């Protein structure tokens, strides 16, 4: 069995009679693209010709993708790397939405979801089978139709590379608050009279 890792040249892996042959990349540098061919020798010592093309090939990838950049940006504010931002999707055009901007170390299948405090997905913002740096995704505080209940919502970002290595990031949250403050006047209480301009 001969192998060629990442185009560096052909090497003998093992000389054996039976098959199948177990190929272990541990001592060969691990991750990479490997090409293979075998040469058979008959009982008379005749060796088949070395192939010149159509090599078998496989890619070994044990490296997990990483989140290389990740920001949140509330409408009307600067983007931030903070782990939590607050939006107020009440239609007054003040802090109504939040942009989610994330980039990864390699291509992969990417999804971005908004989950409630019980872990249920309330809005699937984005899904793409082959992406490294998706455009910023905007959450308007809705489940796709109506505004969600006030509370803290988790941004779930998932990337799975072509080898199946998957990473889920849930480090950032968005707080939804649509209830305005209430002013409680305690003085004067209605039974008091003011005079003299005081």
C-alpha positions as YAML, in Angstrom:
chain: A
units: angstrom
residues:
- id: 1
  name: UNK
  ca: [0.00, 0.00, 0.00]
- id: 2
  name: UNK
  ca: [1.37, 3.41, -1.04]
- id: 3
  name: UNK
  ca: [0.09, 6.76, 0.16]
- id: 4
  name: UNK
  ca: [0.58, 10.41, -0.75]
- id: 5
  name: UNK
  ca: [-0.42, 13.03, 1.81]
- id: 6
  name: UNK
  ca: [-1.28, 16.53, 0.56]
- id: 7
  name: UNK
  ca: [0.73, 16.02, -2.62]
- id: 8
  name: UNK
  ca: [4.04, 15.65, -0.75]
- id: 9
  name: UNK
  ca: [5.06, 12.46, -2.58]
- id: 10
  name: UNK
  ca: [4.44, 8.72, -2.49]
- id: 11
  name: UNK
  ca: [5.51, 6.54, 0.42]
- id: 12
  name: UNK
  ca: [5.17, 2.87, 1.30]
- id: 13
  name: UNK
  ca: [2.72, 2.38, 4.14]
- id: 14
  name: UNK
  ca: [2.85, -1.39, 4.51]
- id: 15
  name: UNK
  ca: [3.69, -4.56, 2.65]
- id: 16
  name: UNK
  ca: [1.11, -7.20, 3.45]
- id: 17
  name: UNK
  ca: [-0.47, -10.25, 1.86]
- id: 18
  name: UNK
  ca: [-4.04, -10.20, 3.21]
- id: 19
  name: UNK
  ca: [-6.61, -7.47, 2.89]
- id: 20
  name: UNK
  ca: [-8.24, -5.28, 4.01]
- id: 21
  name: UNK
  ca: [-5.43, -3.04, 5.21]
- id: 22
  name: UNK
  ca: [-6.02, -0.76, 8.19]
- id: 23
  name: UNK
  ca: [-4.64, 2.71, 7.48]
- id: 24
  name: UNK
  ca: [-3.85, 4.78, 10.59]
- id: 25
  name: UNK
  ca: [-2.97, 8.46, 10.08]
- id: 26
  name: UNK
  ca: [-1.84, 9.04, 13.68]
- id: 27
  name: UNK
  ca: [1.88, 8.74, 12.92]
- id: 28
  name: UNK
  ca: [1.56, 10.40, 9.50]
- id: 29
  name: UNK
  ca: [0.61, 13.88, 10.65]
- id: 30
  name: UNK
  ca: [-3.13, 13.38, 11.04]
- id: 31
  name: UNK
  ca: [-5.41, 15.74, 9.13]
- id: 32
  name: UNK
  ca: [-4.93, 16.06, 5.40]
- id: 33
  name: UNK
  ca: [-5.87, 14.67, 2.01]
- id: 34
  name: UNK
  ca: [-4.52, 11.18, 1.32]
- id: 35
  name: UNK
  ca: [-4.23, 9.38, -2.02]
- id: 36
  name: UNK
  ca: [-3.66, 5.64, -2.25]
- id: 37
  name: UNK
  ca: [-2.70, 2.86, -4.60]
- id: 38
  name: UNK
  ca: [-1.72, -0.77, -4.18]
- id: 39
  name: UNK
  ca: [0.61, -3.03, -6.14]
- id: 40
  name: UNK
  ca: [-0.05, -6.73, -6.38]
- id: 41
  name: UNK
  ca: [2.66, -9.37, -6.84]
- id: 42
  name: UNK
  ca: [1.78, -12.83, -8.11]
- id: 43
  name: UNK
  ca: [3.38, -16.09, -7.02]
- id: 44
  name: UNK
  ca: [5.89, -15.84, -9.84]
- id: 45
  name: UNK
  ca: [7.09, -12.47, -8.59]
- id: 46
  name: UNK
  ca: [5.47, -10.40, -11.32]
- id: 47
  name: UNK
  ca: [4.47, -6.95, -10.06]
- id: 48
  name: UNK
  ca: [1.63, -4.95, -11.57]
- id: 49
  name: UNK
  ca: [2.38, -1.57, -13.11]
- id: 50
  name: UNK
  ca: [2.26, 1.57, -10.99]
- id: 51
  name: UNK
  ca: [-0.94, 3.49, -11.77]
- id: 52
  name: UNK
  ca: [-0.56, 7.00, -13.15]
- id: 53
  name: UNK
  ca: [-4.06, 8.32, -12.37]
- id: 54
  name: UNK
  ca: [-7.42, 7.53, -10.78]
- id: 55
  name: UNK
  ca: [-5.98, 7.14, -7.29]
- id: 56
  name: UNK
  ca: [-8.30, 6.47, -4.39]
- id: 57
  name: UNK
  ca: [-8.53, 9.53, -2.16]
- id: 58
  name: UNK
  ca: [-9.86, 10.46, 1.26]
- id: 59
  name: UNK
  ca: [-9.70, 13.53, 3.47]
- id: 60
  name: UNK
  ca: [-9.06, 13.26, 7.20]
- id: 61
  name: UNK
  ca: [-10.41, 16.20, 9.21]
- id: 62
  name: UNK
  ca: [-10.57, 16.04, 13.00]
- id: 63
  name: UNK
  ca: [-10.31, 19.81, 13.55]
- id: 64
  name: UNK
  ca: [-13.44, 21.53, 14.80]
- id: 65
  name: UNK
  ca: [-14.45, 24.86, 13.25]
- id: 66
  name: UNK
  ca: [-14.29, 27.93, 15.43]
- id: 67
  name: UNK
  ca: [-16.23, 31.16, 15.73]
- id: 68
  name: UNK
  ca: [-13.68, 33.78, 14.65]
- id: 69
  name: UNK
  ca: [-15.84, 36.92, 14.95]
- id: 70
  name: UNK
  ca: [-19.16, 37.56, 16.66]
- id: 71
  name: UNK
  ca: [-20.97, 40.83, 17.33]
- id: 72
  name: UNK
  ca: [-24.48, 42.05, 18.14]
- id: 73
  name: UNK
  ca: [-25.79, 45.42, 17.03]
- id: 74
  name: UNK
  ca: [-29.01, 46.99, 18.25]
- id: 75
  name: UNK
  ca: [-30.70, 49.31, 15.76]
- id: 76
  name: UNK
  ca: [-29.34, 52.83, 16.23]
- id: 77
  name: UNK
  ca: [-26.34, 51.70, 18.28]
- id: 78
  name: UNK
  ca: [-22.76, 50.58, 17.64]
- id: 79
  name: UNK
  ca: [-21.97, 46.90, 17.26]
- id: 80
  name: UNK
  ca: [-20.66, 45.18, 20.38]
- id: 81
  name: UNK
  ca: [-19.00, 41.98, 21.50]
- id: 82
  name: UNK
  ca: [-21.01, 42.06, 24.73]
- id: 83
  name: UNK
  ca: [-22.80, 38.84, 25.57]
- id: 84
  name: UNK
  ca: [-26.20, 40.51, 26.00]
- id: 85
  name: UNK
  ca: [-28.09, 43.36, 24.35]
- id: 86
  name: UNK
  ca: [-31.60, 44.72, 24.88]
- id: 87
  name: UNK
  ca: [-34.21, 45.40, 22.23]
- id: 88
  name: UNK
  ca: [-37.68, 46.89, 22.49]
- id: 89
  name: UNK
  ca: [-39.67, 45.78, 19.43]
- id: 90
  name: UNK
  ca: [-42.68, 48.00, 20.03]
- id: 91
  name: UNK
  ca: [-42.74, 49.78, 16.68]
- id: 92
  name: UNK
  ca: [-41.37, 53.13, 17.87]
- id: 93
  name: UNK
  ca: [-38.20, 52.67, 15.75]
- id: 94
  name: UNK
  ca: [-36.03, 52.80, 18.86]
- id: 95
  name: UNK
  ca: [-34.03, 49.63, 19.54]
- id: 96
  name: UNK
  ca: [-36.58, 47.59, 17.60]
- id: 97
  name: UNK
  ca: [-34.11, 45.03, 16.19]
- id: 98
  name: UNK
  ca: [-30.71, 43.41, 16.71]
- id: 99
  name: UNK
  ca: [-28.22, 42.32, 14.04]
- id: 100
  name: UNK
  ca: [-26.27, 39.11, 14.60]
- id: 101
  name: UNK
  ca: [-22.96, 39.07, 12.73]
- id: 102
  name: UNK
  ca: [-20.78, 35.96, 12.99]
- id: 103
  name: UNK
  ca: [-17.81, 34.56, 11.05]
- id: 104
  name: UNK
  ca: [-16.13, 31.16, 11.14]
- id: 105
  name: UNK
  ca: [-12.71, 29.60, 10.63]
- id: 106
  name: UNK
  ca: [-13.86, 27.41, 7.72]
- id: 107
  name: UNK
  ca: [-16.76, 26.61, 5.45]
- id: 108
  name: UNK
  ca: [-19.62, 24.58, 6.81]
- id: 109
  name: UNK
  ca: [-23.35, 24.21, 7.23]
- id: 110
  name: UNK
  ca: [-24.46, 27.19, 9.32]
- id: 111
  name: UNK
  ca: [-27.69, 27.85, 11.20]
- id: 112
  name: UNK
  ca: [-28.68, 30.71, 13.49]
- id: 113
  name: UNK
  ca: [-31.67, 30.29, 15.79]
- id: 114
  name: UNK
  ca: [-33.36, 32.25, 18.55]
- id: 115
  name: UNK
  ca: [-34.36, 30.11, 21.54]
- id: 116
  name: UNK
  ca: [-36.52, 30.90, 24.55]
- id: 117
  name: UNK
  ca: [-35.71, 30.21, 28.20]
- id: 118
  name: UNK
  ca: [-37.03, 26.65, 27.86]
- id: 119
  name: UNK
  ca: [-34.75, 25.87, 24.91]
- id: 120
  name: UNK
  ca: [-37.46, 25.96, 22.24]
- id: 121
  name: UNK
  ca: [-36.64, 27.58, 18.90]
- id: 122
  name: UNK
  ca: [-38.88, 30.62, 18.43]
- id: 123
  name: UNK
  ca: [-37.28, 31.85, 15.20]
- id: 124
  name: UNK
  ca: [-34.91, 30.17, 12.74]
- id: 125
  name: UNK
  ca: [-33.11, 33.17, 11.30]
- id: 126
  name: UNK
  ca: [-30.63, 31.55, 8.93]
- id: 127
  name: UNK
  ca: [-29.61, 28.26, 7.34]
- id: 128
  name: UNK
  ca: [-26.99, 27.63, 4.66]
- id: 129
  name: UNK
  ca: [-25.20, 24.40, 3.71]
- id: 130
  name: UNK
  ca: [-21.88, 26.02, 2.75]
- id: 131
  name: UNK
  ca: [-20.88, 29.27, 4.41]
- id: 132
  name: UNK
  ca: [-17.90, 30.91, 6.15]
- id: 133
  name: UNK
  ca: [-18.98, 34.50, 6.66]
- id: 134
  name: UNK
  ca: [-22.76, 34.90, 6.36]
- id: 135
  name: UNK
  ca: [-24.34, 38.32, 6.09]
- id: 136
  name: UNK
  ca: [-25.54, 39.80, 9.37]
- id: 137
  name: UNK
  ca: [-28.94, 38.42, 10.34]
- id: 138
  name: UNK
  ca: [-31.57, 40.71, 11.86]
- id: 139
  name: UNK
  ca: [-33.93, 39.61, 14.61]
- id: 140
  name: UNK
  ca: [-36.98, 41.80, 14.99]
- id: 141
  name: UNK
  ca: [-38.09, 40.28, 18.29]
- id: 142
  name: UNK
  ca: [-40.76, 38.13, 16.68]
- id: 143
  name: UNK
  ca: [-41.41, 34.43, 16.16]
- id: 144
  name: UNK
  ca: [-41.79, 35.20, 12.47]
- id: 145
  name: UNK
  ca: [-45.26, 36.62, 12.88]
- id: 146
  name: UNK
  ca: [-45.80, 38.34, 16.22]
- id: 147
  name: UNK
  ca: [-43.60, 39.87, 18.92]
- id: 148
  name: UNK
  ca: [-42.44, 37.35, 21.51]
- id: 149
  name: UNK
  ca: [-43.06, 37.72, 25.23]
- id: 150
  name: UNK
  ca: [-40.64, 39.86, 27.21]
- id: 151
  name: UNK
  ca: [-37.65, 37.90, 28.48]
- id: 152
  name: UNK
  ca: [-34.13, 36.75, 27.70]
- id: 153
  name: UNK
  ca: [-33.58, 34.83, 24.47]
- id: 154
  name: UNK
  ca: [-30.50, 32.82, 23.49]
- id: 155
  name: UNK
  ca: [-28.82, 33.16, 20.12]
- id: 156
  name: UNK
  ca: [-27.87, 29.64, 19.00]
- id: 157
  name: UNK
  ca: [-25.18, 29.51, 16.31]
- id: 158
  name: UNK
  ca: [-24.27, 26.12, 14.83]
- id: 159
  name: UNK
  ca: [-21.60, 25.26, 12.25]
- id: 160
  name: UNK
  ca: [-20.84, 21.77, 10.95]
- id: 161
  name: UNK
  ca: [-17.88, 21.31, 8.62]
- id: 162
  name: UNK
  ca: [-17.86, 18.83, 5.67]
- id: 163
  name: UNK
  ca: [-16.27, 16.15, 7.88]
- id: 164
  name: UNK
  ca: [-19.11, 16.36, 10.40]
- id: 165
  name: UNK
  ca: [-17.22, 18.28, 13.09]
- id: 166
  name: UNK
  ca: [-19.86, 20.49, 14.73]
- id: 167
  name: UNK
  ca: [-19.73, 23.42, 17.13]
- id: 168
  name: UNK
  ca: [-22.68, 25.10, 18.87]
- id: 169
  name: UNK
  ca: [-22.29, 28.58, 20.37]
- id: 170
  name: UNK
  ca: [-24.88, 29.86, 22.86]
- id: 171
  name: UNK
  ca: [-22.79, 32.54, 24.54]
- id: 172
  name: UNK
  ca: [-24.91, 35.52, 23.50]
- id: 173
  name: UNK
  ca: [-28.42, 36.52, 24.53]
- id: 174
  name: UNK
  ca: [-30.94, 39.20, 23.58]
- id: 175
  name: UNK
  ca: [-33.30, 40.67, 26.13]
- id: 176
  name: UNK
  ca: [-36.75, 41.67, 24.86]
- id: 177
  name: UNK
  ca: [-38.46, 44.44, 26.83]
- id: 178
  name: UNK
  ca: [-41.58, 46.11, 25.43]
- id: 179
  name: UNK
  ca: [-43.08, 47.33, 28.72]
- id: 180
  name: UNK
  ca: [-42.40, 50.98, 29.49]
- id: 181
  name: UNK
  ca: [-41.71, 52.29, 32.98]
- id: 182
  name: UNK
  ca: [-44.61, 53.30, 35.25]
- id: 183
  name: UNK
  ca: [-44.42, 56.57, 37.19]
- id: 184
  name: UNK
  ca: [-45.90, 56.26, 40.67]
- id: 185
  name: UNK
  ca: [-46.60, 59.66, 42.26]
- id: 186
  name: UNK
  ca: [-46.54, 59.39, 46.05]
- id: 187
  name: UNK
  ca: [-46.49, 63.09, 46.94]
- id: 188
  name: UNK
  ca: [-48.70, 65.02, 46.98]
- id: 189
  name: UNK
  ca: [-51.24, 62.24, 47.56]
- id: 190
  name: UNK
  ca: [-54.34, 64.22, 46.62]
- id: 191
  name: UNK
  ca: [-55.27, 65.27, 50.13]
- id: 192
  name: UNK
  ca: [-52.56, 67.87, 50.41]
- id: 193
  name: UNK
  ca: [-52.83, 71.52, 49.41]
- id: 194
  name: UNK
  ca: [-49.94, 73.63, 48.25]
- id: 195
  name: UNK
  ca: [-49.80, 77.36, 48.74]
- id: 196
  name: UNK
  ca: [-47.35, 80.17, 48.52]
- id: 197
  name: UNK
  ca: [-45.67, 78.71, 45.45]
- id: 198
  name: UNK
  ca: [-44.13, 75.93, 47.46]
...
